[in-house]
């Protein structure tokens, strides 16, 4: 780029788009927190789904997580990025039109998620549940955002890119890569698709995505915001700029490898599990480097906590970041994971990050931005103080209750008597024990929501008292950094957006390729003697109902090779058992027991009674009733299409079965319905969804030649 | 069976290569970041959020 000398220009920042994203953040945060509270209450008291399928836990939980991550955190990130980037780059956003398309496109995506998830349109891949048309929309809107952002970098007036901009670049590139690779799926109908990956491949790709959604959607962008807003609020530069550079490269380089720690002790190949664990432990260093850098920025300014109470939110956010990035690697150690995985400990861990780190950093940022953008003072600092303390109490109650619940249940699951049998053989015993803690968690969530509502009121009153018409303020900027003559490589790198972006991409590509590429050669891990039979057409229909109702949210299908687990559920799961599973259903939480070997364990009537009223067969169960499964008809005709897509993906179905899938399914349905009828269940169930679901549940663990 | 994964993972040089790339990269970043001559630049860079006229 050529220098233009020290010409001073008058420009206007686009703060209108920042205001829009802030208001959207507040609206969707309210929805996300409310869904979370309702979900928490349902676990404490199951009838709170009001017998409505749309807000039953299995469908509500994905709605809550998607709203929290993509609607609340997403809009907050965009608000902060649009605000800080313009100032750091000394340039208005490249295109107001692209900014608006990004804003409205993203809100439409959220709206479509809020409609489709309660209806049960879900791919069941955690944080990637949305069906294929919405996946495409996400890609388009993300490209619009990227184009707008990178073109702003291109036309910037400040040649050197501040470290916050690096974190934004890494976010935009990596999220694009993660979303596209994890969303490769073949559509069956407008709202149904099957992923191209199966079993361990799908598990590997999904958790590579899932963990990096945490890393590159909930961590790197927020670190960028932290590196901008903490110095701004404290009016001091970051503690160590050098440390921030090491922090950035180490973090993006290491984070991408950590995904397999979600799959420890599963049938994922051991080498991938070990890699995931080791890289997770390495994350301790850069994470804490970043946290210390943020906290020490306030060194010598702690008195500001009295005069500028919003800084409290930043201090608490960084402390929670430190705590959860300490706990994450800890939980990734295989022996700790053996205890903590599938329990509420993980839920506590996630919420100390989401509520404490993402939530409080966002709140601090909003308290900082609102008075400045609306050109007025904050309505009440007292309310802000109260929000902070009530919110903090809420997070702590949430976190502590869930860690205690998780460790308690984990220890009960593994408890073995002197004679070698399980101390708590009935799973429900371990559930009943922690229900009181579910109430404590709900109180924590309620307090967090209360604090948030106080913020909404504060923001509303602040905007209300703001001057109604404020003319956009011009800013005087000059091009800087372009005329420096230097041979220093770092200056060159920071001055070259394109080269920098390519390097950031390479940093995340190394880990991704090394972990995913070998896993894609599934055939190497499958033993020909153990190959399983594919699902029958009816079982496949039932499997899709299992996915639609979100059963995977509370039930895993993966028995770990741990003695107490084999005692409770049967032989450890094998690679072959899920080789045709699209998507895989290994799950990540056991609110109820593992189902990998459920098939043939109970008669059909048990399943029917259990789905109609779980307490009829398991007293004190906290699972909701599913009466609508006995009312809704199974879509038999679509099975031909489903089987043919499966066949295209390599599942060995015979042509006759594909062509007559509906007839095959109806025949099997008649058999199950007749069995139910002869045992006292109502007549005429053959066409109902419950029959397909029972067929699937009875097939679990029954497909392999070696059990 | 899954422990046998490594038996099929014949690309062992990838492991060594990965380690090498990582380690050299890390050392490189450290050397690059802590060059004495870069102090002036970092003093300037760290001021960027504070000098946007607001």
Interface residues (C-beta under 8 A of the other chain):
Chain A: X84 X87 X88 X90 X158 X160 X162 X163 X164 X227 X228 X231 X232 X235 X236 X237 X238 X241 X242 X245 X246 X249 X250 X253 X267 X268 X269 X270 X271 X272 X372 X475 X476 X477 X488 X489 X490 X491 X494 X510 X514 X518 X524 X525 X527 X530 X574 X575
Chain B: X1 X2 X3 X5 X6 X8 X9 X11 X14 X18 X21 X22 X25 X26 X29 X30 X32 X33 X34 X35 X37 X38 X41 X42 X44 X45 X46 X47 X48 X49 X50 X52 X53 X54
